[in-house]
């Protein structure tokens, strides 16, 4: 694990899809449960999803991150294609986890397609996106925002 400005990053976990100089799909999530008591379940759910990562079709890599004192956690995942990301989102375990936690917090997410980039560049971009939510007036307190 690596800590930067209150963010705890779990190590980069490569997936089975190797990407050289191709376009990739990057998905970032930022989830804040309304109650502290929901954090252990969320951590467990993230761990269960991460266990299947090495065999996830189309997965290039993932980071799990958390800001425990703010109750925030999420992921930065890289995919070979939009279809691979959709397949993961529709996977049985992901669907069960999302249904179980729906309405228990605030979800912010973003997805983009772009050229493959060094992990260090991706990390910086992710940290910048997470910091955007901390500016006064940026955080919404309900529902989901995809931006």
C-alpha positions as CSV (number, residue, x, y, z in Angstrom):
1,X,0.0,0.0,0.0
2,X,1.1,3.6,-0.7
3,X,-0.2,6.7,1.1
4,X,-0.3,10.1,-0.6
5,X,-2.2,13.1,0.7
6,X,-4.6,11.0,2.9
7,X,-5.2,8.5,0.0
8,X,-4.2,4.9,0.6
9,X,-3.5,3.1,-2.7
10,X,-3.3,-0.7,-2.8
11,X,-0.6,-1.8,-5.2
12,X,-1.4,-1.9,-9.0
13,X,-2.9,-5.3,-9.8
14,X,-2.3,-6.3,-13.4
15,X,-5.1,-8.1,-15.2
16,X,-4.7,-10.8,-17.9
17,X,-5.0,-8.3,-20.8
18,X,-1.7,-6.9,-21.9
19,X,-1.9,-3.6,-23.7
20,X,1.1,-2.2,-25.7
21,X,0.4,1.0,-27.7
22,X,-3.3,0.6,-27.9
23,X,-6.3,2.6,-26.7
24,X,-7.6,1.7,-23.3
25,X,-10.8,2.4,-21.3
26,X,-10.2,3.9,-17.9
27,X,-13.0,3.8,-15.2
28,X,-12.7,5.6,-11.9
29,X,-15.1,5.3,-9.0
30,X,-15.5,7.3,-5.8
31,X,-18.0,5.9,-3.3
32,X,-18.9,7.5,0.1
33,X,-21.3,5.5,2.3
34,X,-23.6,7.6,4.5
35,X,-22.8,5.5,7.6
36,X,-19.4,4.5,9.1
37,X,-20.9,1.1,9.9
38,X,-21.1,0.2,6.2
39,X,-17.3,0.5,5.7
40,X,-16.4,-3.1,6.7
41,X,-18.9,-4.5,4.2
42,X,-17.7,-2.2,1.4
43,X,-14.1,-3.2,2.1
44,X,-15.0,-6.9,2.0
45,X,-16.9,-6.5,-1.3
46,X,-14.0,-4.7,-2.9
47,X,-11.7,-7.5,-1.7
48,X,-14.0,-10.1,-3.2
49,X,-14.0,-8.3,-6.6
50,X,-10.3,-7.9,-6.5
51,X,-9.7,-11.6,-6.0
52,X,-11.2,-12.3,-9.4
53,X,-9.2,-9.7,-11.1
54,X,-6.3,-11.8,-12.4
55,X,-8.8,-13.8,-14.6
56,X,-11.1,-11.0,-15.6
57,X,-11.4,-11.0,-19.4
58,X,-10.2,-7.7,-20.9
59,X,-8.8,-6.3,-17.6
60,X,-5.5,-4.5,-17.9
61,X,-5.0,-3.4,-14.3
62,X,-6.7,-1.9,-11.2
63,X,-5.9,0.1,-8.1
64,X,-8.2,0.1,-5.1
65,X,-7.9,3.3,-3.0
66,X,-9.4,4.7,0.2
67,X,-9.6,7.8,2.2
68,X,-10.7,6.2,5.5
69,X,-11.1,9.4,7.5
70,X,-13.6,10.7,4.8
71,X,-15.3,7.3,4.4
72,X,-14.4,7.3,0.7
73,X,-13.1,4.5,-1.4
74,X,-13.1,3.4,-5.0
75,X,-11.1,2.0,-7.9
76,X,-9.2,3.0,-10.9
77,X,-9.5,0.2,-13.5
78,X,-8.1,-0.1,-17.0
79,X,-9.8,-2.2,-19.7
80,X,-9.0,-3.3,-23.2
81,X,-12.4,-2.1,-24.6
82,X,-15.7,-0.7,-23.6
83,X,-17.3,-4.1,-24.0
84,X,-14.9,-5.6,-21.5
85,X,-15.8,-2.9,-18.9
86,X,-19.6,-3.5,-19.6
87,X,-19.0,-7.3,-19.1
88,X,-17.5,-6.6,-15.7
89,X,-20.2,-4.2,-14.7
90,X,-22.8,-6.8,-15.7
91,X,-21.0,-9.7,-14.0
92,X,-23.1,-11.5,-11.3
93,X,-20.8,-10.6,-8.3
94,X,-20.6,-7.0,-9.3
95,X,-24.4,-6.8,-9.8
96,X,-25.0,-8.3,-6.3
97,X,-22.6,-5.9,-4.7
98,X,-24.1,-2.9,-6.4
99,X,-27.6,-3.9,-5.5
100,X,-26.6,-4.5,-1.8
101,X,-25.0,-1.1,-1.5
102,X,-27.4,1.0,-3.6
103,X,-28.9,3.8,-1.6
104,X,-26.3,3.4,1.1
105,X,-24.1,6.2,-0.1
106,X,-23.0,8.6,-2.9
107,X,-21.3,7.3,-6.0
108,X,-19.2,9.5,-8.3
109,X,-17.6,8.0,-11.4
110,X,-16.0,8.8,-14.7
111,X,-14.9,6.8,-17.7
112,X,-12.8,7.7,-20.7
113,X,-11.0,6.2,-23.6
114,X,-7.5,7.2,-24.5
115,X,-4.0,6.0,-25.4
116,X,-2.3,3.5,-23.1
117,X,-0.2,5.5,-20.6
118,X,2.4,4.7,-18.0
119,X,1.0,3.7,-14.7
120,X,2.6,6.8,-13.1
121,X,0.7,9.1,-15.4
122,X,-2.6,7.3,-14.8
123,X,-2.0,7.5,-11.0
124,X,-1.5,11.3,-11.2
125,X,-4.6,11.7,-13.3
126,X,-6.6,9.6,-10.9
127,X,-5.3,11.6,-7.9
128,X,-6.3,14.9,-9.6
129,X,-9.8,13.6,-10.3
130,X,-10.2,12.6,-6.7
131,X,-9.0,16.0,-5.5
132,X,-11.6,17.7,-7.6
133,X,-14.3,16.3,-5.4
134,X,-12.8,18.0,-2.4
135,X,-13.2,21.6,-3.6
136,X,-15.9,23.5,-1.8
137,X,-19.3,23.0,-3.5
138,X,-18.2,20.1,-5.7
139,X,-19.5,17.3,-3.6
140,X,-23.2,16.4,-4.0
141,X,-24.8,14.6,-1.1
142,X,-27.0,12.1,-2.8
143,X,-27.6,10.0,-5.9
144,X,-24.9,9.3,-8.5
145,X,-22.9,11.7,-10.6
146,X,-21.1,10.5,-13.7
147,X,-18.6,13.2,-14.8
